[in-house]
């Protein structure tokens, strides 16, 4: 087996040539304790906008690879693009643990949120411009300020920093994740919670700082990567992804005709028809419940246990840190 040349920066190199990644070596050739972390870094440096290749498990061909094999069976991929992933990596070479792969993806996602998105948000998202962390009519409560698991409001930029800090602390906690080579089964439940809280940063940036979101997305495709990760591994239910997938174009620009998320965004079945369109015998009874001062109607039915969905408990909303902003609703009515 031929030795893989180690790519490293040399003294006096420019930043533009600091990581001259022209091809990603096979995962098995990376002899390191942080093998997956280095492999994901190489994929991002190769092409930050190729989210399918970055997020897909190694050893499984992406849709782009399948299209190339079907449309151009006799053409070498290196002829059309000088940058490529080694063929042996996408054809079932080493098997990667699913939980370890999700863990490393979330670690890298929390790291990449700092720049360029949060760095740009700090310029215009201040305590005066955004005194509350919200996305449209939804208000998010921060658990960092409360005592005895109580939740309080804080400004948007503080909420964003606290969310990234708490996610980083949890991902580096030796109690929750004692090893990066094997994730305990009891720690799998943190993946969905981490992804859901990180998604709120994108939601606030999209609906309240659209230009900053578009500029960061055009540079990093970070939300496209998060959306692909969430849909591929079922981390966040679709009702909590308040930014529509159609709002993100291929060039990273968002559509201007997307409205802020409504109450339907946190419904159990957001894509289903309204209850008034169903026969009376098919409608599930609803009861009002009060949670954090906001009235929420709960459906008396359970969710399938597959994926990240869970049965809704009577007397509480889907997440205690997400409530309806009554001030926003009153302002719209006026």
N, C-alpha and C positions, 0 to 999 in steps of 0.2 A: 504493500500500500504506500503510495507516494505521500511524503510529508506535506502538510499544508503550511504555506508560507504565512508567518505571523505578520499582520499588518499593524504597524505602530508608527506614531508620529516621531519625526526626527527634530533635533534641535535646530531652531531657526525656521521651522516650517510655518507657513501662513495658516490662518484659521480655516480658510477655504479648502486647504489640502490636509487638514489635521487628521481626518478620517477618510483616507482614499479607498472607500469600499466600492469595488467594482463587481464583486460577486460574494455571495454568502456561502461559506463552507458548510459542509454537512454538520448536523448537530453532533454526531458521534465523534467528530474530529476536535471538538472543543473540550479539552481536558481541563476542567475547572470545577470547583465546588459550586460556582454560580453559573452553571452551564446555560440554563434557560434565560437568566437575566442577560447574559452576554449575547445569546442568540437573538432575543427580542431587540436588543440595542442595535445589532447589525442589520436586522430587517428594517428598523426605522430609519437608520442612516442610509440604507439602500434606496428606499422610496417611502417617504413618510405618508404619501397619499394612497399607497396601495394597502388599504385597510384589510382587504380580504386575506392577503398573504401574511400580514402582521398578526392577525387574530386567529387564523385557522391553526388547528393543531398540526404540528410537524408530522409528516408521514401521510397526510391526507391532501389530495389535490384540490386546489381551489377552482372556482368556476372559470376564472381566467385561464388557468392551465388547461382545463378540459376543452375550452374553446380553441385554444391554440393547437392542441393535438388534433382536433376535429377539422378545423378549417385549413390548416397548413401542416399536413403530416410530413412533408418532405423538407420543410424549412427549419433551419436551426434557429432557436430563440435568440441566440447571441448576435445573429445577423441583423435583426430588427432593433435590438436593444443591447447596449454593451453591458448593462447591469442585469444580473439574473441570479436566481437561486439555484444551487446545484441540483441536478435532476434526481440524484439519489435521495435527497431529503424529502421530496414530496411523494415518494413512491413506497411508503411503508418501511422506512429504514429502522429508526428506533421508536419504541412506543413511549409516549410521554403521558405521565399521570395527569388526568383531567383536572383534578383539584390543584395540583402544583402549577399547571399552566394558567388557570384562572387567577391564582394568587399572584403570580409574577406579572400578569397583565394588569391587575389592579394596582400593584405597587408602582409599575411604570406609569399608569394613568394618573395616580395621585402626584407623582413627580412631575409629569409634563403639564399638569394644570397650572403650576406656578408661572411658567412662561410658555407662550406669550399672553395667555388669557388673563390670569389674575394680575400680572404685572401691568397690563394695560387698563384693567378695571380700577386699579388703585388711583389712576389719574382723574377719573370722573365719578366713580362710585364712592361717595363720602358719607359721613354720618348725617350731613345736612341734605344731600340730594336723595339718599335712600335710607331713611331712618328705620325702615322695616325690611326684612327679608321676605320678598314676595315675588310671585310670578303671576301677573294678571290679578285675579281675584283670590288667589291662594296665598295664605300667610303661613310662613314656616317659623316654628319656635326652636330656640336653641337650648340644648341641654347643658351647655357649658357654664351657664350662669346660675342654674338652679341648685337648690340644696335638697338632698334626699330624693333625687331623681325628679325634682320639679323642673318645669320648663318655663322660660321667660323669653321675652322678645329682645332682640338686639338688632343693631343696624346691619345692613346687608354685607358690607365689607368685613365686619367682625364675624358674622355668621360664616362667611366663606372661609376666612382664615381658621376659625375654630373647627370647621368641618374637615379641612385638609389636615390640620394638626391632629385631630382625633383619629382620622383614618390612618395617618402615618404611625401614630402611637399604637393603634390596634394591630396593624400589619407587622409591626416590629415587636409585638408583645411576646415574650417567651412562654407566657401562659396560654395564650390563644393559639399561637403558631410556634411550637417549640422547635420545629425543624422545617427547612425549606425544601427538603427532599421527600418528605412524607407529611401530608396534612391530615390531622386527626379528623375522624368523621364528625365529631362534635363541633369542629370549627367551621364546617361547611356553611353553617347558618349565617355566618358573618358576611359571606360574599354578597348576598342579596341586600342586606342592610347597608353595606358600604357603597354598593353601586347606586342604590336608591338615593342616598344622601349626596353623593357626588353629582348625581344628575340634576339636583336642584341648583347647583352653581351654573350649569349650562342654561337652565330654564330662566333664571334671573337675568343672565347676560343677554339671552336672546330677546326676551320681551321688554327689557328696560334699557339695554345698552346694545342695540342691534348692530351699530357700526363696529364696535369693538369685537363683538362675537363674529361678525363676518370676516373681519381682518385676521383674527386669530385662527379661524377655521380655514381660511385660504392659505395660511402659512403652515398649519400643523395637521389639519383634518382630524382634530382630536375628538370632536363630538361624533364624527362619522365612525371613528374607531370604537368609541364607547357604544354607539348604537349597534354596530356589528357584533361587538362582544356580548352585549346584553341579549340580542336576538338569537345569537348562536348558542349560548349557554343558558338562556332563560333566567337571567339574573334579576331583571326588573319587569314586572307586569306591564302590559301595554298601557293600562290606564294611568300609570304614573309617569310615562314618557310624554309630557305635555307638549314637547316640540314635535310637530308632525314630521315624519320621515320625508314627506314630499317637500318640506320647506328647505331642505338642504340639496342644492343642485350639485352637479358634478364638478363645477368650478369653485365650490365652497361658498357661494353666495346664497343668502336666504331670500325667499320670496317675501315681498312686502305685504301681500294680502292675507297673511296668516293672522288670525285673531288670537288674543290672549286666551289661555285655557279657561274653560268654563267648569261649572259644577260637574258636568258629565265626565270630566277627565279622571275623576276618582270614583266613578261608578264601578259596580262589579262587572258589568258587561257593557263597556262603552260603545261597542260597535253594534249592539243589538238595537232593535226598534224601541221606541218609547212604550211605556206600559199601556198608554191609551189605545195603541194600535192592536193590542192583543185581546183575545176574548177574555171575558170576566173570569172564566174558570182557570185560565192559564196564568193570570196575574198573581204574583206572590204577594202576600200581605206585607205591608210596611208599617213600622212603628217609629215614632219620633224618639230620638235620643239626644241628650245634651252632652256635648264633649267640649271642654275648654271654652264654654260660653257660646258656641256655635251650634245651631240646630242641624243635625244630620239625620237623614232618613235611612234606616237600615232595612235591607231585604231579608226576609226569613227564609233563606235558602243557603245551601253550602256550595263551596267551590270544589271542583275536582282536585284531588291531592297531587296531581302531576304538576311539574314545574315548580315555580316559586309561589303560586297562588295558595292561599290558605283560607279556611272558613272564616267568615266574618262573625265576630262575637257581638252578641246583643249588648248595647250600651256603650260601644266605643267605635271610633272610626277606624279606617284601615291603618292609619298611623297617627299616633297621638301628637306628633310634631307638625301635622299639616291640617290647618283649619281654614274655614271660610272667612275671608276678610270682609266684615260687614260694612266697613267704611267705603271700600271700593264699590260695593253693590249700591250703597246709598248715593254715591257720587254719580254713578251711571244713571240712576233713576232721575236725579235732579237735572 
